[in-house]
């Protein structure tokens, strides 16, 4: 049974819906567009980058792909102002040195973040803390930097 995004039947689901909508409103301001653009490049080219077909992208595979795709103008512009290792590290959410398909698509993690927030609300009954944790998890999921994450968390604290 999945979390339904509908009009809130209970206070908990109503709060989750409100938080989700607020997070979507702020998303464009919180996103690190370079990291998101690079994650989208990896996602779009995942199969061709994964040379050993182990369903993960190593730093070596990513580096080789960026060299191979030098004619890609968007990638070229992105790499002119960013270090490929830093971009890769920021996309590698679990810091295991490899990029999975889910790590290249932040939207794939949103249902788990929402379920976690709902469990926290049901367990702790602390809506404020759950809202802040939800905000920090969404920011991390969408590659927001520490300053923007802090600002978003403070903004949500004021809303709740």
C-alpha positions, 0 to 999 in steps of 0.5 A: 500500500503506497502513500497516496497524494490526495486530499488529506483524510488524516492530519498526518497525510494532510501535512505530508501533502502540504509539505510535498507541495511546499517542497515542489514550490521551493524546488527550483530555488533549491536545486543545484542546477549543475549537479542536476544537469550532470545527473540528468546527463548520466541518467540519459546516457547510463547504458552507454557509460556503464561499460562493464554492465554492472549497473553502477557507474564508476568514476573511471567510467564517468571520466571516460564518458565525459572525455568521449562526449566532448562534442556535447555542447551542454556537457562541455559548458557544464564541465568548463565551470565544474570538476567532474569528480566533485559533481560525481561525489555530490550525486553519489548520495550514499558515498560508496564511490559508484553512481546507481540509476536511482542516484541519477534520478532524484525523483525516484527517491521522493516516495521513500522520503514521503513514507519516511516523513509519514512514519516519523509523524506517526511515531513521534507526533512531532510535526515540526521535527518531521517537517524539518527532517523532510525538508533536509531530506528533500534538499539532499535528494535534489543536491541543494548545498548546505546554505540553501538546505539551512534556509529551507529548513528555517523557512519550513520551521516558520511555516509549521 
